[in-house]
Amino acid sequence: MTLSEAVRRGITKVRKGSWGFADAYLELTIVDISDGKRYLGPWGKLYSPQEQQILGVECPQQVLIVGDGDADWDEIEKEAGDEAV
């Protein structure tokens, strides 16, 4: 699915199957406009605790989301104790 499709479905946590670290995912920002539609916000949070620790950078990292052409994003399943995805 594309990131826009994920947002329309209310999905906030996605990842690509090709990513090397199994715990890596992107948390999307959903912007609700008064017209009742959901839109992809420009900022997301990249979580990859193991990789970010190795690189010595913050987790999560705030990232700018540019473009939405890739359709190979997968939904991250909700884990016990997580808020609704």
N, C-alpha and C positions, 0 to 999 in steps of 0.2 A: 504494500500500500504506500501511497505518498504521504508526506507529512500533513498536507491539507486534508486528505481523507481521514487520517487518524484524528485530527482535531474535530472534524465534522461528526465523528463517531464518539467523541468525548474521551479518546485515548490520550493520556499524557506521557506515558513511558514507552519508548521504542528503542530498538537496537537493530543493527545489521548483523546478519548471520556470519558475515565475513570478518567481523572484528575479532582480534586475537585473544582478548580477555573476556571470559565468560560473564564477569560481573559488570561489564561496561554497558551503559545505556544513556540515552538522551531524554531528559525531561522537558517536555514542550510547555510553552506558555500559551494558554488559551485566552483569547480576548473575546468577551461577550459584548456585543453591541446591542443597542436598544431594539434593533430589528429582530432580535431573537436568534440570530445566526452566530456561529462560532468562527473565529478567525485565528490563524496561526500568528502568534506574537513574534516580534523580531529577535527576542532573546530566549535562549534555552540554557539548561544546566547539564553539563557533561559529567557523569559519574563513572569513574573507572578507578576505584580505590587502590587496587593492586598496582596498576600501571602508574597512577599519579604519585603514589608513594615512591616507586622506583625512580621517577623523574624528579621528585622533590618539589612538586607543585601542589597547590590547593585542590581539595576535593570537596565539593564540586567546583568545576570551572565554569564561569559564565561565558557562553559562546553566542556569537551572532549567527543567526540562521539566514542564509542567503540562498535563494533558489529552492525549487521543490520538484525538480525533474525526476529524481530517482523514485522508483516504485518498489524498492526492495527492503522497506522497513518492516520489522515485525513487532507486534505488540509484546510488551513485557507483562507476564502474568502477575497479578496481585499476590503479594506475600502476606503471610499471617502478621497481623499488627500494622500493615500498611493502611493508609487512608484509601478511600475508593479511588480507583484509577480512572 
